[in-house]
Every structure is written in structure tokens, then in C-alpha cells.
């Protein structure tokens, strides 16, 4: 089966693309989980997601809202991730080939330059975070905004921990990892998220992809990590 995804100036060519959102492979994959309390809480980073600059601290009222939101949310975290590593080949015209898929991307090719393998991962902090944010809505826009910022901070904190684990594992083997790169950035359209749900058993961590390409739970991330072998 062959689908062609074209968006703006980028041409993505997906070969042997599986039906959307259906994982049919049965190869071993890796899972990564943390306890809720093990996910680092960075209230300054939550403030940044609210729009505060790094050198600007929120007033005491906002700081108190952030502190309470982070404490309440951390109790409800269910951090889980699944990932797999695939051989990666580079071709002409910014062509990348892995796992029976070919795609063209200037930005992703630049990110994966010199990489011989690529990690695909999907991560979430669980449905209770979304439920908590919904329950906060009657409290007003400020409370919801703070909860959203806390959720963004926690999923990024968990993904950073996953990234650190993959980096440490590869460095112990003498390899180098590149910065992670997610669909929806640069010239990589959000539609590329379908690849992750075709190549990873995302349902095993409670993660689904809707027709709108929005993930559920909402506080979830998919990304590529390139591995450069030395």
C-alpha cells in the first residue's frame, strides 16, 4: 500500500504504509515507566509555559497557583513510553528510509545527519491529567491555564528523562544521540504521527491517535531521536 502525503514545500513519501493508527508488527520493543513522584517537577518551567521569561518570576498569587497545580497533578501522573530503534538510510533529495518507510524532509534530514539508526518513541503522562484539567474548567481561565502549563511541564520532564535514558544507553556503547525531533515542527507535518502508531504498540501505554491527528491523552509526545555510530 502506498500513500503520498504532500504538505507545503515538503514531499513525504510513505511506502508500505499500514492502515492509519493500526500497529501490526510483533517485534520486541522497549517500554519506559516512572513513578509519579519520580518525574521531576520544575515550577519555573511551568511558569515559562505560562509566558513568563526565564528571568521573570510570577507574583506570589500566580506562584501559589502553580505550586498547588503541580502538587495536585503530580499525584495523578502515569508516565509511560514505548520506543524502538530502526536502521536508517539516507538518499538523494533529503530522503530518509527506515522501517519500510521513505520520506523527504529538509529539516529532519538535517537533524539526522550522519545517523545510521533512528529511535521512534511515544510517551504520555496518562489520562488522569486530562481529567484533572477538565475538572478545573469551572474554576476559571487562570486556573485552567496554570493546569495546562503544569501538564506541559510534566510531559516534557518525563520525555527528558526518557531521552536521557536512551542517550546514556547509546553512549555506553560508544554512540552519540541527536536532539529529539517531533512531528509538527519545521517541515515535518503533524500527519507523520501516523508512522509512530503504525510502528509502535502505542495502545499498550494507553495512547491513541484521533482522526484529527490529536493524541489522547493530550499530554503526550512522539519524536525521532537519531543515533550516530562512532
N, C-alpha and C positions, 0 to 999 in steps of 0.2 A: 504494500500500500504506500502511496506516495502523496504527500501533501506539500503544497507550496505556501509559505507564509511570506507575504510581502508587506513591509511597513516602512513608509517614508523612503529614505535613501538606502535602506538595508534590504538585502535579499537573504531570507533564511530558507534553506532547502533541507527538508526533513525527509530522509529516506527510511523506508521500513518503519514508518511512524505508527505506533499502536493506537487503537481507538482512544479518544481523549479520556484521561484520568484513570485508565484501567491498567493496573500492574499485573503482568502475566509472567514475568520471569521468576525463576525459583533458585537463583544463585545466592550463595551466602552474602549477607550484608551485615553492616555493623550498626549497633544501637548505642546511644549515649544517653544516660539519665543522671539527674542530680536530685538531691533532696531540695525541698522548697527553701529551707534555711541555708543551703549551700550556694544558692545563687547570690552573688554579690549585689548589695543594694547601694546605689550611688545617688543620693538625693540631689547633689549638684548637677548630675547628668539629667535627672528628671526635670530640674529647673530649666536646663538648656532646651529640652523638648518643649517647654512652655514658651520659649522665645527669649529667655534671659541669656545675655552674653556671658562668656566664661568669667569675665572679671566683674560681673554684676550679680549681686546676691538679691534674691527676692526679700520683701519686707517680712516682718515676723508673722503676720497673718498668713501669707502665702506659704512661708516656710513650714508653718504648723500644718497647713492643709497637705503639703507634700509629705511631711513626716507621717501623718496619720494614714494617708492613702497608701504609701509604700508599706507600712506595717500591716495594714489590713489586706493588701494584695498579696504580700509575700506568703501569708498563711495559706493562700489558695493556689499557689503555683504548682503545676505538674509538668516540670521541664523534661521533655523527651526529644530525641533527634534520631534520625536514621541517615546513614550515608554509605556510599560505595565508591570505589576507585575504578576508573576505566582507562585503558590505553588511549592516548591522544595522538593524532596525526595532523600535521599542518600541510596545507596545499596552497596553490596559487589563488589570488584574489581573496585573501583573508579567509580561506576555507579551513574549517575545523571539523575533524571526523572522530567520533567516539560512539561506542555502544550502538552501532548500526545507524547512526545519525550523522548527517552532514549539515553544517550551517555556515553562513558567511556573516562575519561581523568584524568591523574595523576595531571597535573598542575591546571586544572580548579577545580577539586575536592579539592585540597589544598586551592585554593583561596576562595572557597565557603564553607569551613569547618564551621560547626555549623549554617549555614544559613538555614532558613525554607522557604524563598521566594527568588526569583531572578527577577531582573529587566532586560528586554531586551530593548535596545534603539538603534535608528538610528538617526544620526544627520548630517546636511550638512550646508555649508555656501553659497550654491547656484551656479547656472551655470555661472553667470557673472564673477566669479573668474576664472574659467577655460578659458572663452573667453578672459579675460584680459591677462592671461599667454600666450595664443596662439598669441595674437597681439604683445606681447613683443618679440617674437622669432626673428624677423628681426633685433632687436637691438643688438643681440649678446648673447653669452653663459652666461656672467656675469649677465646681466640684467634678463635673464630667471631664473638663479639660485637664485637670490635675490627675484624675484616674487614667486618662488616655496617655498622659506623659509618663506616669509610673509604669504602665504596661509596655510602652515603647522602650523605656529604660531596662526593664527586666528581660524582655526578649533579646535585646542587644547584649545584655550582660551574659545571658545564657549562651548565646551564639559565640561571644568572645571566648567563653570557657571551652566550647566545642572546638573552635578554631585553634586555641592554644593546645588542646589535646592532639589534634591532627598534626599541628606543627611540631610538637615535641616528638611524636612517633616517627615522623619523617626525618627530623634532624638526627635522631638516634641511629638512623640508617644512612646518614650522610647526605640526605636530600634537603632541598630548600622549597618552602611553600611560598606562593604568591598571595597577595591580598585577595580576600574573597570578593566575588562579583555577583550581584543579584540581577535577575530579570527586572526590567522596568527602569534600568539605569543606562545612560548613554544610548547607543543604538541597538540595545537588546530589548525587544518589546516584551511586555508582560505575558504575552501568549506563549513564550518559551517555557513558562512554568509548567506547561503540559508535559514537557520532557521529564521533569522530576517525578511526576505522578505516574508516568509510564515506566520509568526505570527504577523506582524505589517503592517499597511497600508502605506508602505513607499512611494507609488506613491502620496499620499496626501501632501507630503513635496517635491515632485519633484525628488525623488530618485529612481533610477533603478539599477539593477544588471545585468551586461552583462554575456554572456556565459563564458567569461574568468575569471569571479568572481571579476572583477574590477567594482567598483561603479561609476556611473555617476550621479551628478558631482563628480569629482575626489576627491576634498577636503571634504570628508565625513568620518564618523566613525560609526561603530557598536560596541557594547560592552555589557557585562554582568556586573551587579552590585549585589552582594549578600547582603541580609538583614538578620541580626542576631537579633532574637527577645529576648529581656531580660525580 
